[in-house]
Structures are given as structure tokens and as C-alpha cells.
Amino acid sequence: MLLDVRTYTCRPGSIKKHLEIYEKYGKAPQTKHLGQPLAYMVTETGNPNQYIHIWVYESAGDREAKRAAMWADPDWLTYTKHSAEFGGLVEQQNILMKPVDFFDIKT
């Protein structure tokens, strides 16, 4: 199992609109290719301009194939166009992680 942990930072005051654009244009094509995320969260404390989502893959090859299919989807490209035009993102970080043997992840 491979977890893709993604942290996004938005311009101050833009996170609500940024997430609205994702919900309208990006959620359907992304979940069509990647499945449901393990988590999709906004911050309760800390930086109020950040949100995190975690995607679960069987392996690096599974991740590569699913993401390639997503990036070939015209609906996903429509979302990325709308997101870029809005310009809400300041930074993106992603870390690929694997779970330890002594805790199960419920997917």
C-alpha cells in the first residue's frame, strides 16, 4: 500500500472558492480515476489556508497508471484550467508514504 499525502496552501481568503471549484469540476473526474480518498480535510487549527487529502494506491505502478488516466481525462483538464484561472493555490507538497506493519489502515 502506498499513500499519497498532499498538502495545499491557498492564498489567504481564497480556500473556500478554491474548494468550490474543485467540488464543481474536479471531484468527479478525480474520484472516477483514483477512487475515494482516505481523507480530504481542511485545517481546524494551524494554517487556515491549507487543506490535505490522502489517496491510497496498491503500489507506485498503480499510482502512476491511475494518475496518467486522470491527466488524460478532458474533464480533469477542465478542472485544472478553472483552478489555474482562479489562481488560489500558492504551494503544493506531496509525500508518498507507506504504513507501518503494526497498524492497519481502513480503506
N, C-alpha and C positions, 0 to 999 in steps of 0.2 A: 504494500500500500504506500502511496506517495501523496502527501498533502501539499497543495499549492496555497500558501498563506499570503494574501495580497492586502497591503495597506495603502490606501489612497488618501491624499491630503488635498482638500479643496481650498479655493480662495475663500477668505472669511466672508460669511454671509451667503455663500453660493451652494452649500451642500444640499439643501432641500430641493432646489431647482435641478441640480445635477442628478440626484436620485430620481426625481420625477421623469427626467429624460430617459434614464436607464429603465425605469419601470414601463414606460410607454413604448420604447423602441428596442431596448437591449435584452430585457429579461427573457422574452420568448425565444429568440434565436440562440441565446447563450445556454439556457436550460435544455433546449432541443438537442444540442450537441454535447454538453457537459453533464447533463443530469442536474439534480437538485444540489445546491451547495450544502456542505456540512453546517455552515453558518454564514450569515450575512448580517453584519452588526454595525450600528453606529455607536459612538462613544457615550458612555454615561458620565465618566469623569475623564480628565485629561484634555487632550486637544479636541475641541468641539467641531473642528473642521475635518476630522478623519473618520473613515469607516473601513471596515475589514471584511473580507469574505474569504472562505476556505473551501477549496474544491478537492475532491477525493478522486484519485486515479489508481488503477491497478499497478502501473509502472510508468517509467519515463516514456516508453514507447506508446502506451495508452494515452498519456497526456499529449504527446506530440501529434498523434493521429486525430484526436478529438479537437484539439485547438486548430489544426490545419483545416479540418472540415468546417469549423466555425468561421475561420477567416475567409473561406471560400463562399460563404453564405451571403448573398446580397442583402438580406435583412440585417445581418450583423454589421455589414459595411454601412448601411443606412444609419444604424445607431452610432457608429464611430464618427460619422460625418456630423450628425447632430451634436454629439458630445464635443467634438473639436470646435464646431462653430460657437457653441456656448462658452467654451474656454474656462470651465470651472476647475479643472484639475491643475494642481501645482506640482505634485510629486506622486510617484508610484513606486512602491517597493514590493518585491515578492521574494519569498523564501520557499524553497522546496524542502519539506521535512518528512521524516518517517517516524511512525510511532515506536515507542519502546515496547519490549516484549511483555512487560508486566501490567499494562493497562490496555483494555480493549477500547476501540473507538466504535461507537454505534453509528452506522451509516444507514 
